């Protein structure tokens, strides 16, 4: 195995790490250095904050986010399939049909279990 083929990747990682360190160093030197309680206070449209800054979110937000990721991944798999659709012929159509069917069953399950209902 030729290790020299990994040289560009190693160089990229080293350069990226050094640039990140350089940016942190420069921001530490030239950044603002006068912290105060007023600057540290949370900003909410010019009004005094009411209640804690961290609030619990309903589970529906997380479920919608997971469903978005699920269908985003589905779209990512559809694009390469569409590009080589003619080469895959019937086998590709059947495979993608099964893939879509599995995702559709998952969506129907989420729908029937009430995960998409907002109260």
Backbone as CSV, one residue per row, in Angstrom:
resi,resn,N_x,N_y,N_z,CA_x,CA_y,CA_z,C_x,C_y,C_z
1,UNK,0.844,-1.177,0.000,0.000,0.000,0.000,0.890,1.240,0.000
2,UNK,0.592,2.138,-0.858,1.405,3.341,-0.993,0.904,4.419,-0.033
3,UNK,1.755,4.727,0.937,1.361,5.749,1.910,1.433,7.150,1.329
4,UNK,2.186,7.328,0.238,2.274,8.660,-0.351,0.950,9.118,-0.954
5,UNK,0.032,8.200,-1.182,-1.280,8.611,-1.694,-2.104,9.325,-0.611
6,UNK,-1.735,9.126,0.658,-2.424,9.794,1.750,-1.811,11.149,2.084
7,UNK,-0.739,11.525,1.434,-0.054,12.783,1.728,-0.948,14.005,1.531
8,UNK,-1.723,14.110,0.433,-2.586,15.290,0.294,-3.637,15.403,1.402
9,UNK,-4.188,14.278,1.825,-5.192,14.311,2.888,-4.547,14.727,4.203
10,UNK,-3.359,14.194,4.473,-2.650,14.570,5.692,-2.298,16.048,5.676
11,UNK,-1.833,16.535,4.527,-1.500,17.956,4.415,-2.735,18.821,4.631
12,UNK,-3.871,18.422,4.077,-5.110,19.168,4.259,-5.516,19.214,5.731
13,UNK,-5.433,18.084,6.422,-5.792,18.055,7.835,-4.859,18.924,8.676
14,UNK,-3.563,18.850,8.396,-2.599,19.651,9.159,-2.827,21.138,8.915
15,UNK,-3.008,21.523,7.652,-3.233,22.934,7.325,-4.542,23.426,7.948
16,UNK,-5.586,22.608,7.900,-6.872,23.001,8.502,-6.726,23.208,10.007
17,UNK,-6.022,22.318,10.657,-5.812,22.434,12.095,-5.020,23.690,12.422
18,UNK,-3.978,23.979,11.659,-3.163,25.167,11.900,-3.940,26.458,11.652
19,UNK,-4.780,26.477,10.617,-5.598,27.665,10.348,-6.597,27.886,11.489
20,UNK,-7.188,26.807,11.994,-8.124,26.940,13.116,-7.416,27.492,14.352
21,UNK,-6.222,26.991,14.629,-5.460,27.516,15.769,-5.082,28.974,15.562
22,UNK,-4.707,29.335,14.342,-4.350,30.717,14.039,-5.543,31.655,14.236
23,UNK,-6.707,31.247,13.793,-7.909,32.069,13.957,-8.242,32.249,15.441
24,UNK,-8.141,31.178,16.223,-8.400,31.292,17.659,-7.388,32.209,18.331
25,UNK,-6.131,32.105,17.951,-5.077,32.938,18.525,-5.299,34.409,18.181
26,UNK,-5.610,34.703,16.926,-5.825,36.093,16.505,-7.062,36.680,17.186
27,UNK,-8.126,35.905,17.294,-9.330,36.429,17.949,-9.092,36.662,19.435
28,UNK,-8.238,35.882,20.040,-7.911,36.076,21.455,-7.102,37.362,21.652
29,UNK,-6.214,37.650,20.707,-5.371,38.845,20.818,-6.168,40.111,20.517
30,UNK,-6.917,40.119,19.412,-7.579,41.332,18.952,-9.047,41.450,19.372
31,UNK,-9.587,40.435,20.022,-10.995,40.460,20.415,-11.234,41.371,21.600
32,UNK,-12.505,41.666,21.894,-12.828,42.541,23.030,-12.434,41.868,24.348
33,UNK,-11.885,42.678,25.260,-11.390,42.133,26.517,-12.035,42.776,27.737
34,UNK,-13.147,43.474,27.576,-13.781,44.145,28.712,-15.154,43.524,29.000
35,UNK,-15.192,42.340,29.608,-16.491,41.739,29.909,-17.188,42.477,31.046
36,UNK,-18.503,42.531,30.985,-19.285,43.132,32.067,-20.564,42.325,32.234
37,UNK,-21.262,42.569,33.321,-22.502,41.822,33.564,-23.563,42.179,32.529
38,UNK,-23.549,43.404,32.053,-24.523,43.814,31.047,-24.263,43.121,29.714
39,UNK,-22.983,42.964,29.343,-22.641,42.273,28.100,-22.927,40.780,28.204
40,UNK,-22.824,40.219,29.399,-23.043,38.791,29.585,-24.520,38.435,29.691
41,UNK,-25.394,39.423,29.866,-26.828,39.166,30.004,-27.415,38.749,28.657
42,UNK,-28.389,37.839,28.667,-29.016,37.436,27.408,-29.807,38.594,26.796
43,UNK,-29.803,38.657,25.471,-30.491,39.735,24.762,-31.770,39.196,24.142
44,UNK,-32.895,39.791,24.499,-34.176,39.370,23.939,-34.922,40.593,23.429
45,UNK,-34.579,41.044,22.270,-35.262,42.145,21.595,-35.297,43.425,22.428
46,UNK,-34.277,43.692,23.203,-34.202,44.912,23.976,-34.989,44.891,25.262
47,UNK,-35.633,43.776,25.569,-36.421,43.688,26.798,-35.662,42.869,27.829
48,UNK,-36.006,43.063,29.078,-35.389,42.247,30.119,-35.880,40.805,29.960
49,UNK,-34.971,39.835,30.109,-35.383,38.436,29.925,-36.361,37.989,31.010
50,UNK,-37.327,37.181,30.584,-38.324,36.645,31.500,-38.117,35.140,31.568
51,UNK,-37.855,34.624,32.726,-37.659,33.197,32.895,-36.256,32.758,32.503
52,UNK,-36.015,31.450,32.579,-34.674,30.939,32.266,-34.397,30.991,30.759
53,UNK,-33.122,31.056,30.415,-32.756,31.115,29.002,-32.921,29.762,28.330
54,UNK,-32.750,28.695,29.084,-32.881,27.345,28.528,-34.252,26.807,28.899
55,UNK,-35.037,26.496,27.887,-36.378,25.965,28.119,-36.488,24.600,27.473
56,UNK,-37.318,23.769,28.037,-37.535,22.435,27.474,-38.433,22.554,26.252
57,UNK,-38.054,21.863,25.188,-38.850,21.868,23.971,-39.726,20.630,23.930
58,UNK,-40.894,20.736,23.339,-41.738,19.549,23.201,-41.066,18.488,22.317
59,UNK,-41.422,17.251,22.556,-40.827,16.140,21.819,-41.152,16.223,20.327
60,UNK,-42.259,16.853,19.969,-42.639,16.942,18.553,-41.565,17.630,17.728
61,UNK,-40.861,18.595,18.291,-39.798,19.265,17.545,-38.721,18.266,17.152
62,UNK,-38.357,17.379,18.080,-37.342,16.389,17.801,-37.838,15.363,16.780
63,UNK,-39.101,14.975,16.896,-39.649,14.011,15.944,-39.678,14.593,14.532
64,UNK,-40.063,15.841,14.411,-40.074,16.481,13.097,-38.655,16.580,12.551
65,UNK,-37.690,16.868,13.412,-36.300,16.938,12.967,-35.806,15.582,12.487
66,UNK,-36.151,14.518,13.203,-35.740,13.170,12.784,-36.405,12.798,11.468
67,UNK,-37.685,13.134,11.311,-38.366,12.848,10.049,-37.748,13.640,8.904
68,UNK,-37.358,14.881,9.160,-36.695,15.674,8.125,-35.393,15.011,7.699
69,UNK,-34.603,14.571,8.668,-33.347,13.903,8.339,-33.617,12.621,7.560
70,UNK,-34.627,11.872,7.963,-34.971,10.630,7.269,-35.290,10.880,5.803
71,UNK,-36.129,11.858,5.540,-36.513,12.110,4.157,-35.432,12.871,3.396
72,UNK,-34.584,13.577,4.084,-33.430,14.197,3.439,-32.470,13.126,2.952
73,UNK,-32.263,12.090,3.758,-31.417,10.975,3.344,-32.047,10.246,2.166
74,UNK,-33.359,10.146,2.171,-34.036,9.506,1.039,-33.752,10.266,-0.249
75,UNK,-33.815,11.566,-0.208,-33.541,12.376,-1.400,-32.093,12.205,-1.843
76,UNK,-31.177,12.101,-0.885,-29.769,11.901,-1.229,-29.576,10.580,-1.958
77,UNK,-30.322,9.554,-1.594,-30.209,8.271,-2.295,-30.930,8.280,-3.643
78,UNK,-31.934,9.117,-3.788,-32.649,9.178,-5.055,-31.824,9.808,-6.178
79,UNK,-30.990,10.773,-5.868,-30.236,11.469,-6.905,-29.280,10.551,-7.671
80,UNK,-28.393,9.796,-7.011,-27.523,8.908,-7.793,-28.305,7.833,-8.544
81,UNK,-29.399,7.392,-7.947,-30.227,6.396,-8.622,-30.807,6.972,-9.912
82,UNK,-31.248,8.216,-9.864,-31.828,8.843,-11.050,-30.781,9.066,-12.126
83,UNK,-29.534,9.300,-11.723,-28.483,9.543,-12.705,-28.174,8.280,-13.504
84,UNK,-28.153,7.114,-12.845,-27.824,5.866,-13.552,-29.038,4.962,-13.717
85,UNK,-30.207,5.573,-13.789,-31.451,4.805,-13.871,-31.472,3.868,-15.076
86,UNK,-31.038,4.339,-16.232,-31.086,3.506,-17.440,-30.139,2.314,-17.363
87,UNK,-29.023,2.464,-16.669,-28.072,1.360,-16.545,-28.590,0.276,-15.596
88,UNK,-29.349,0.668,-14.583,-29.847,-0.296,-13.610,-31.053,-1.076,-14.114
89,UNK,-31.784,-0.490,-15.013,-32.959,-1.119,-15.642,-33.976,-1.550,-14.582
90,UNK,-34.562,-2.721,-14.754,-35.644,-3.189,-13.893,-35.142,-3.461,-12.472
91,UNK,-33.916,-3.980,-12.353,-33.365,-4.258,-11.019,-33.303,-2.983,-10.185
92,UNK,-32.828,-1.895,-10.764,-32.754,-0.625,-10.045,-34.123,-0.104,-9.670
93,UNK,-35.104,-0.273,-10.556,-36.459,0.173,-10.269,-37.056,-0.605,-9.093
94,UNK,-36.852,-1.911,-9.090,-37.383,-2.743,-8.005,-36.688,-2.413,-6.684
95,UNK,-35.382,-2.251,-6.730,-34.633,-1.934,-5.513,-35.073,-0.600,-4.924
96,UNK,-35.206,0.411,-5.770,-35.629,1.715,-5.268,-37.085,1.677,-4.824
97,UNK,-37.888,0.859,-5.466,-39.272,0.694,-5.027,-39.350,0.100,-3.630
98,UNK,-38.521,-0.902,-3.352,-38.480,-1.500,-2.007,-38.002,-0.478,-0.982
99,UNK,-36.974,0.287,-1.349,-36.447,1.327,-0.461,-37.532,2.354,-0.137
100,UNK,-38.247,2.795,-1.156,-39.308,3.771,-0.956,-40.453,3.170,-0.141
101,UNK,-40.762,1.919,-0.363,-41.818,1.248,0.384,-41.476,1.191,1.877
102,UNK,-40.231,0.857,2.195,-39.817,0.803,3.599,-39.958,2.177,4.250
103,UNK,-39.531,3.217,3.552,-39.655,4.563,4.114,-41.115,4.994,4.234
104,UNK,-41.942,4.594,3.282,-43.364,4.932,3.342,-44.040,4.229,4.522
105,UNK,-43.665,2.979,4.772,-44.220,2.265,5.923,-43.814,2.972,7.216
106,UNK,-42.570,3.460,7.276,-42.127,4.216,8.444,-42.922,5.493,8.633
107,UNK,-43.190,6.191,7.530,-43.980,7.417,7.620,-45.410,7.124,8.063
108,UNK,-46.005,6.085,7.534,-47.370,5.719,7.931,-47.414,5.351,9.411
109,UNK,-46.391,4.636,9.881,-46.326,4.296,11.304,-46.257,5.558,12.165
110,UNK,-45.394,6.507,11.760,-45.289,7.767,12.500,-46.622,8.509,12.496
111,UNK,-47.281,8.511,11.355,-48.554,9.207,11.214,-49.625,8.574,12.098
112,UNK,-49.717,7.226,12.054,-50.746,6.520,12.822,-50.479,6.569,14.326
113,UNK,-49.212,6.609,14.726,-48.898,6.662,16.143,-49.095,8.049,16.746
114,UNK,-49.369,9.043,15.887,-49.662,10.375,16.378,-48.432,11.264,16.556
115,UNK,-47.312,10.862,15.983,-46.095,11.641,16.150,-46.173,12.972,15.400
116,UNK,-47.037,13.072,14.423,-47.152,14.301,13.637,-48.265,15.208,14.124
117,UNK,-48.963,14.824,15.183,-50.067,15.609,15.724,-49.527,16.678,16.654
118,UNK,-49.996,17.908,16.464,-49.625,19.017,17.349,-50.804,19.333,18.238
119,UNK,-50.531,19.493,19.506,-51.617,19.766,20.465,-51.584,21.204,20.899
